[in-house]
């Protein structure tokens, strides 16, 4: 099929997190156009055409979309590009979330206010301003021992720090603001509880498919996702509470169709939504779903975005699977046990072991999504064995940096 007769999909951003969507679209016969402000990103080399327009430049992205006469637009695994994706979809009459819902979901200050206004559980939070006394106070409100400082608009855990003293907070706030497009940060109560992710699909306001994942995070004071496991350890009642809360939230936001990603904390019997986005989730979630559920969520989303009828959704229970996101605790040149890595890759329960950067490459501490060095997808007979194998992968690789 010639380029002139193929439908074109615009994918916003072209890092390795978007490569799966680029390849899936091309495998389905679509022509792919990418855009972002990093010309060396690998997705640009895969795409049929690429642009150097920043994904937060709504007018610039819309101009690209019109020039390329696109049939669909996606911003996989990135919140910062979602407002532009929504604006393009709305302007061209394509499938996608509304501009209004995306503006709320992708801005942490607006999202927290929305949760409060609509009666959802929400941590205590505030907007730090010059002269605000909370910038210099330790501890926060009442007996809260820890606070978490986040950029108002960002993704991949960039600029997020957990603090417990006024001195730490004063340092964390400007660092968070530097990662936010608006230059704003949010300070909120740090919640102790079960960390989870709900990846799912909406149709006519209902969650018609979902995968409930247990989320592993970086050691404090950081919170980057270090892995996911399925099936969840939550009880049936707890799972129902999460699904019910998320369904009600999307209805309140006015989003009724398409993919979504949601991180939450279950604290006691209360479901706290940390963040939601009407897009494919990152952190290798789609790889995990493909293995555990025999479901190509990426291809499903590509078809939907381009106006096609998606394939049938899976109905079988998920198989025990986990993905470990790999990284170093410190900066330097990447080191790991290479013989152990080769042996590990041949284990029957390791489905894939892939490295983002070569041995001896310079790396940064794995404190946000930019600094992972690889991933390992693994299988088990049950959830208990899955936990043991996750620990074994990390112990055998012994990743560090020198």
N, C-alpha and C positions, 0 to 999 in steps of 0.2 A: 504494500500500500504506500503511495507517495505521501510526502509531507503535506501536500496541498489537500489531500482527502482525509488525513488523520485528524482526529480531535486533539486539541492541545490542552494540557493541564499545566497550570501555573503553580509551582511549588515555591513557597516563600522560605528562604534560607537554604543553604546547601552544605551544611556540615555533615559529618558522618551520621548524625541522627536523622537526617532527611534522605540519606542514600537508599534506604529500604523502600521508601515511597516512590522514589525516582525509578528504581529498578522494577518495582511492581507495576507501575503505570506503563513502562515501556514493554514489559512482558504481556500486558493486556492490549498492546497495540496503540497506546496513546503517545503523542509527541509531548515531550516535557521541556518546559522553559523554567529556569531558575533565576532568582535574583536575591542578592544581599550585598553587603559592603566589603566582603572579603573575597577577592578574586582567586585566592589560593585554596578555597574550600573544595573538597573533593567532589561534591555534587555537581559543580559547574562542568567538570570534565566528563561527567556521565550524560548531562543534559544535551538535547539537540541545540539549544541556544541558551545563553546566560546573559544577565545584565548586572551592572554594578550599582543598582538602586538599593538603598537601605530599606529593610523590611518595615521600618517604622515610618517611612515617607509615604503616607497614604496617597497623595496626589501622584507621586512618581510611580508607585506600584500600579495604580489605576491606569496610568498612561501606558505602561507596559502591557497590562491586560487587554486594553483596547487595541493596541497595535498588533498584538499576537492573536486577537480574535479567539480568546480562550473559551473552552467549554466547561471548565471547572477550576477552582482554586482551593489549595490546601496550605495550612501552616502546621505541618506535623511536628510535635514535640517541642514547640516553642510558643510561649505566651506572648512575648513581645511583638510577634508578627500577627497575632490574631486580630487586633483592630483593623489592620490593613486588609487582611483576608475577608473579614466581615464587610468592610466598606466596598470591596470589589464585588463580592457576591450580591450585595444589596443593589449596587448601582447597575449591574449587568443582568440582574434577574436570575442568578445562579443559586444552587443549593449552598446553604451555609447559615450560621447563626446571625442574628440581627446585630447591627452596630450597637444598639442600646444595651443588649444583654452582655456583649463582649466587653464593652466599656466598664461594666460593673465587675464582671468575673475576673478581668485581667488587671484590676487595680485594687490592691489589698486594702487601702483605706476605704474606698467606696464599697468594697465587698463586705467589710466588717460592719459598716453602717447599714448596709442592706440586710444583713443577717439580723441585726438588732431590730430594725424596723418591721421585719416579718416574723419575729418571734422564734428565731432559731437560736440554739445554744451558741454563745460566742464568748471567747476569752475577753477579759478586761484589756482594753487597748487605749492608746492615745497617739496623737500626731505630735511629734516633737517639734517645737518651734524655738527660735532664738528667745532667750529669756524665760523659757518654760522651766519651772522649778524642778520638774521631774528629770531634767537633763543632769542635775547635780545631786539628786537624791539616790541613795542606795536602797535596794529592796523593793521599792514601789509601793503599791497600795497594800495596806494591812500586812499580813504575814507572808505574802508571796515571795518565795525565796529566789526565783529566777524569772528573768524576762528574756524575750527573744526579739532581736532587732532585725528588721527586714527592709529591703528596698520596696517602695510602693508598687513599682512596675519592674519586674525582672522574672527570670525563670532559671531552672537548674540549680537552685540553692545559692546562686551568686550573691555575695554580700550579706549573708545571713549569719548572725552570731548569737549565741546564748550567753547572757551576762548575769552576774549576781551582785555587782557592786556599782556604785556611781561612777567610779573611775573607768570601769570596763564599758559602761553605757556611753560615757562621753566619747570614748574612742570608737565605739561601734557605730554610732549614729552617722557621722560623716562618711565612714567607710560604706555604709549601706546606701546613703544618698548618692554616692558616686556611681552606683550600679543602676540607679533608677532614672528613667527618661525624664520624669518630672523633677528630679532632684529631691524628692521627698522620701521619707522613711516612715515606718510604723513600728511602734514598740508595743508588744502585747505580752500578756501573761504566758509563761511557758507551761504547757499542759503535760502532765505525767499520765501515761496510759498506753493502750494498745495502738501502735501505729499501723495504719492500713491504707490500701489503695483500692478504689472501686473503678474498674475499667468497664465501660459498657456502651450499649447502643440504645438510642431512644427512637420510638416510633409512635406518633400521635400522642405524645405526652407520657408514654409508659416505657419503663425499662424492659425491653424485650429480650435482651441478652446481657449478661454481665460476667465478669471474673473478679472475685473478691480475693485480694492478695494481702499477705502479711508483709510488711515493709521493714527492711533492716536499714538503720541510719548510721551515719558516722558518729564516732565518739564525740561527746560534748567537748568544746563549746560549739561544734558544728552539727549540721543536720542533713547533709547531703545523703541522698539515697545510695546505699551500698548493695542493695539486692532486694529481690522479691521471692516469695514462695507461695505455692498453691497446692492443695486447698488451704484455706484459712483455718486457724485454730479457734476462731470465734464460734460460739454456740449458735444453733439455729435461731434462737430468739435475738441474739445480738446481730446476726446477719440481716434478719428481717428489719431490725431497727435502723441499720445503716441504709438499706435499700429504700425504706419508707422515707427517711429523711432526705436522701438525695433526690428521689422522685419529686417530693414536695418542693425542693429547692429549684429544680429545673422548671417546674410549672410556674413558680413565682417569678423566675427570670424570663419566662416566655419562650423557652427553648423546647421544641417538641420532637425534633428529628435529628438523627446523626450521631456521631461518636462523641464520647465524653471521657474525661479523666478526672478523678477526684481523690485527693489525699485527705485523710481524716484521722482523728484520735478518738478512741472510745475510752472515756474516763468514767469509771463506774457504769451507770446505765445511761449516760448522756453521750450523744454523738456530736462531736465538734468538727465541723467542716473546716479544714485548714485552707484549702483552695480547690477550685474547680475550673475546668476549661473545656469548651466544646470542641475538642480536638483529640487526635491520637496521643496517647501518653508516651513519654520517653523512657529512658532507663531500661531499654531492652524488653519492655513489657510486651510488645507485639511478637518478639521472638518467643517469649515464654508462652503466650497465648497460642501461637501456632503449634507448639509442641504439646502443651497440656490439653488443649481443646480441639486439636486438629482443625483449626480455624485461621484462615488468612485474613486477619482484621484489616491489614493494610490494603490488600486488593479489594476487599469489601468496601472500604471507605473511598478508594479511588473511583470505583464504579458509581457509587452514590454521588460523589462530588461532580462527576461528569454527566449526570442526568440519566445514568443507566439503572436498570433494575438490579439491585444487589442479589447475590446468591442467598440460598437459605441459611438461616442462622443455626449453629450447632445446638443440640439438645442433650448430648451425653454428658455425664459428670466429668469434671476435669481430672486428668491423671496427675499424680504427685510430681511436680517439677519445681525447679528453682533456678534463678539466675543470680550469680555472684558478680557484681561489678568490681573490678580489680583496680587497685591503686596503691600508691606509696604513702606512708604517714609523714614523709619528709621530702624536702627538695633535694635534687642531686641527679646523678645518672642512674637510670633504671637498672636494678638488679633483682634477679629471682633465680631459683634453682632450675637451670635449663634442663638438666637430665630429668628432674622430677616433672617438669612441664611436659616433656615428650612422653614420659611414662603415663602421666595423668591423662593426656589426650587419647591414649589407647584404652583407657578403662571403659568397660561396656556401659557404665552408667554416666559417662561424660558424653553428652551429645555434641558439644562444640566448645572449643577453647580457642579464642581469637584475641590477638593483640592489636591495639590501636597504634602503638609505637614500638620500634625495635629495641631490643636489649641494648643498654648503654646510652639510650637517648636521654636528653635532659627532661626531667619531669618536675612537677610541682606537687605539693601535698594534695591528697584527694579530699578536698573540702568543698568542692562544688562540681557540677556535672562536666565542666570543661577539662578536668584533670584526671579522669579515669584513664587507665592504661590498657584495659581489655575487659573481657567478660567470659564467664564460663556458664554454660547451660547444662544442667544435670538432672538426672532422673532417679527415682527411688520407688520402692514398693509401697511405702506409706510415709506419712508426714514426719514421724519420729526419725526414720532412717534418713530422710531428706535433711533434717537438721544436722545429723552427724556428718553427712557428706559435705555440706556447706562448710563446716568447720575444718574438715579434712582438706578440702581444696585450698583454703587459705594457709593452713599449716604446711602443706607440702610445697606450695609455691614460695612461701616466705618472702613476699615482695618487699623490697626496701629501695633505698637510693643512697648513693655514695657521692 
